[in-house]
Amino acid sequence: MINLKDDILNALELNTTLTGQLDTFYGYPAIFDLKAEPNQDFDTYVIYQLINNTDTFYADNKAKKEYIHYQISVFTKTGSTTSLGNEVTKTMESLGFYRTYIGETYETDTGYTHVSSRWKIKMRKEGL
């Protein structure tokens, strides 16, 4: 299985226009894998997670490529969802992903506006 978590985290952290809009956590931008740190009062932060990884394009009974899906979720109480969404888009497209979904909701219980986007890429398996 191709693991792109480090690539995605590094790309998000290198986007200074994005990270300039995020809170910090121990000196790093508030970007988390799977879930945010508990008991924090962030204004704006990002969560990324693997949604699905599927083998495809078989030859000789072996998968030659993988379809990889990730979700990037931005949570903000006061930030610009347009700017944050644009920066996530720039970052993911720079890695070769294309967007398959984007949605925005307001969470009345937390006060966050939540923008989630899903991304897909097809990659050749290593060693092939």
Buried (B, 14 or more C-beta within 10 A) or exposed (E): EEEBEEEBBEBBBEBEEBBEBBBEBEEEBBBBEEEBEEEEEBBBBBBBBBEEBEEEBEEEEEEEBBBBBBBBBBBBEEBEBEBBBEBBBEBBEEBEBEBEEBEEEEEEEEEBBBBBBBBBBBEEBEEE
